[in-house]
């Protein structure tokens, strides 16, 4: 099976997820700067989630460049990733609506953790299909970012109940870690 349908479907889902994310931002009922101040938690959570969805789309795009053919296992692993990413908008809305309260912040981290693990699974399935000597296996190497990120999420989730601000610092740190597209794959493509 060729990869174009998988790419097209995934790109469509990413576009829908980003659209749904912005629909949670409602215009204020005032026409001055004071009317915007109550929206800062929603705007901040929106911005972080937009960055996360952008990171996943960007890395997914790079990853698909190294795929020659698609297997059934890849389709399911990809759907697994898209499932968890589809929950980002719900977690974002709940966290922003409740001003980064402990439980919504922890749930946000749990969704990010599940998405990270599902992306790792997708990469693993592709590497298994292509073999240990594949370009992807060489590009990913030891994948330290892919292993450190879930650890930071796992530490930040319970930290949400102690200090949601510290948990958010962990979530932002992982986003900053992945903000630059995966250069390992870009090097292999060049």
HUQUI-V489899 format. One record per residue. N is the residue number from 0. PHI is phi in whole degrees, -180 to 180 (none if undefined). OMEGA is omega in whole degrees, 0 to 359 (* if undefined). Layout:
n=N phi=PHI omega=OMEGA
n=N phi=PHI omega=OMEGA
//
This chain:
n=0 phi=none omega=181
n=1 phi=-81 omega=187
n=2 phi=-83 omega=187
n=3 phi=-62 omega=179
n=4 phi=-68 omega=178
n=5 phi=-62 omega=180
n=6 phi=-64 omega=182
n=7 phi=-63 omega=179
n=8 phi=-62 omega=182
n=9 phi=-62 omega=178
n=10 phi=-60 omega=177
n=11 phi=-63 omega=179
n=12 phi=-65 omega=178
n=13 phi=-59 omega=179
n=14 phi=-62 omega=179
n=15 phi=-65 omega=181
n=16 phi=-62 omega=178
n=17 phi=-68 omega=178
n=18 phi=-65 omega=178
n=19 phi=-62 omega=180
n=20 phi=-59 omega=183
n=21 phi=-73 omega=180
n=22 phi=-65 omega=178
n=23 phi=-75 omega=178
n=24 phi=-84 omega=180
n=25 phi=-102 omega=179
n=26 phi=-68 omega=179
n=27 phi=-72 omega=182
n=28 phi=-93 omega=177
n=29 phi=-131 omega=183
n=30 phi=-115 omega=178
n=31 phi=-129 omega=183
n=32 phi=-64 omega=180
n=33 phi=-63 omega=180
n=34 phi=-68 omega=180
n=35 phi=-83 omega=187
n=36 phi=-59 omega=178
n=37 phi=-69 omega=183
n=38 phi=-87 omega=187
n=39 phi=-59 omega=180
n=40 phi=-64 omega=179
n=41 phi=-67 omega=181
n=42 phi=-66 omega=179
n=43 phi=-67 omega=179
n=44 phi=-67 omega=175
n=45 phi=-61 omega=183
n=46 phi=-61 omega=180
n=47 phi=-64 omega=181
n=48 phi=-68 omega=176
n=49 phi=-61 omega=178
n=50 phi=-61 omega=180
n=51 phi=-61 omega=179
n=52 phi=-63 omega=176
n=53 phi=-64 omega=178
n=54 phi=-63 omega=180
n=55 phi=-64 omega=179
n=56 phi=-62 omega=182
n=57 phi=-62 omega=181
n=58 phi=-70 omega=176
n=59 phi=-63 omega=178
n=60 phi=-59 omega=179
n=61 phi=-63 omega=181
n=62 phi=-60 omega=183
n=63 phi=-67 omega=175
n=64 phi=-65 omega=182
n=65 phi=-97 omega=180
n=66 phi=-98 omega=177
n=67 phi=-93 omega=179
n=68 phi=-138 omega=185
n=69 phi=-105 omega=177
n=70 phi=-109 omega=176
n=71 phi=-62 omega=178
n=72 phi=-61 omega=177
n=73 phi=-65 omega=179
n=74 phi=-60 omega=181
n=75 phi=-69 omega=178
n=76 phi=-64 omega=178
n=77 phi=-66 omega=177
n=78 phi=-63 omega=177
n=79 phi=-60 omega=177
n=80 phi=-61 omega=182
n=81 phi=-63 omega=177
n=82 phi=-60 omega=182
n=83 phi=-67 omega=178
n=84 phi=-67 omega=179
n=85 phi=-68 omega=179
n=86 phi=-87 omega=180
n=87 phi=-60 omega=182
n=88 phi=-65 omega=177
n=89 phi=-63 omega=181
n=90 phi=-63 omega=179
n=91 phi=-64 omega=181
n=92 phi=-62 omega=181
n=93 phi=-65 omega=181
n=94 phi=-67 omega=180
n=95 phi=-67 omega=180
n=96 phi=-64 omega=184
n=97 phi=-107 omega=173
n=98 phi=52 omega=175
n=99 phi=62 omega=175
n=100 phi=-64 omega=189
n=101 phi=-57 omega=185
n=102 phi=-64 omega=177
n=103 phi=-62 omega=178
n=104 phi=-68 omega=177
n=105 phi=-67 omega=178
n=106 phi=-63 omega=177
n=107 phi=-57 omega=178
n=108 phi=-64 omega=179
n=109 phi=-65 omega=177
n=110 phi=-66 omega=177
n=111 phi=-64 omega=178
n=112 phi=-63 omega=180
n=113 phi=-63 omega=178
n=114 phi=-65 omega=179
n=115 phi=-63 omega=179
n=116 phi=-66 omega=180
n=117 phi=-72 omega=175
n=118 phi=-67 omega=177
n=119 phi=-59 omega=178
n=120 phi=-64 omega=179
n=121 phi=-59 omega=179
n=122 phi=-62 omega=180
n=123 phi=-63 omega=179
n=124 phi=-63 omega=179
n=125 phi=-66 omega=178
n=126 phi=-61 omega=180
n=127 phi=-63 omega=180
n=128 phi=-66 omega=185
n=129 phi=-85 omega=178
n=130 phi=98 omega=185
n=131 phi=-67 omega=179
n=132 phi=-95 omega=184
n=133 phi=-69 omega=177
n=134 phi=-61 omega=179
n=135 phi=-63 omega=180
n=136 phi=-59 omega=178
n=137 phi=-68 omega=182
n=138 phi=-67 omega=184
n=139 phi=-74 omega=180
n=140 phi=59 omega=181
n=141 phi=-81 omega=176
n=142 phi=54 omega=182
n=143 phi=-62 omega=178
n=144 phi=-66 omega=179
n=145 phi=-68 omega=179
n=146 phi=-95 omega=181
n=147 phi=-75 omega=184
n=148 phi=-56 omega=179
n=149 phi=-62 omega=178
n=150 phi=-67 omega=178
n=151 phi=-66 omega=176
n=152 phi=-61 omega=183
n=153 phi=-62 omega=177
n=154 phi=-77 omega=184
n=155 phi=-75 omega=182
n=156 phi=-61 omega=178
n=157 phi=-67 omega=178
n=158 phi=-64 omega=178
n=159 phi=-58 omega=182
n=160 phi=-83 omega=176
n=161 phi=-96 omega=180
n=162 phi=-152 omega=178
n=163 phi=-56 omega=180
n=164 phi=-64 omega=177
n=165 phi=-68 omega=177
n=166 phi=-62 omega=178
n=167 phi=-62 omega=176
n=168 phi=-61 omega=176
n=169 phi=-63 omega=180
n=170 phi=-65 omega=178
n=171 phi=-67 omega=180
n=172 phi=-60 omega=179
n=173 phi=-66 omega=179
n=174 phi=-61 omega=179
n=175 phi=-65 omega=178
n=176 phi=-61 omega=184
n=177 phi=-101 omega=186
n=178 phi=-58 omega=176
n=179 phi=-78 omega=180
n=180 phi=-55 omega=185
n=181 phi=-64 omega=184
n=182 phi=-71 omega=178
n=183 phi=-61 omega=181
n=184 phi=-73 omega=179
n=185 phi=-59 omega=179
n=186 phi=-63 omega=180
n=187 phi=-69 omega=179
n=188 phi=-70 omega=179
n=189 phi=-81 omega=*
//
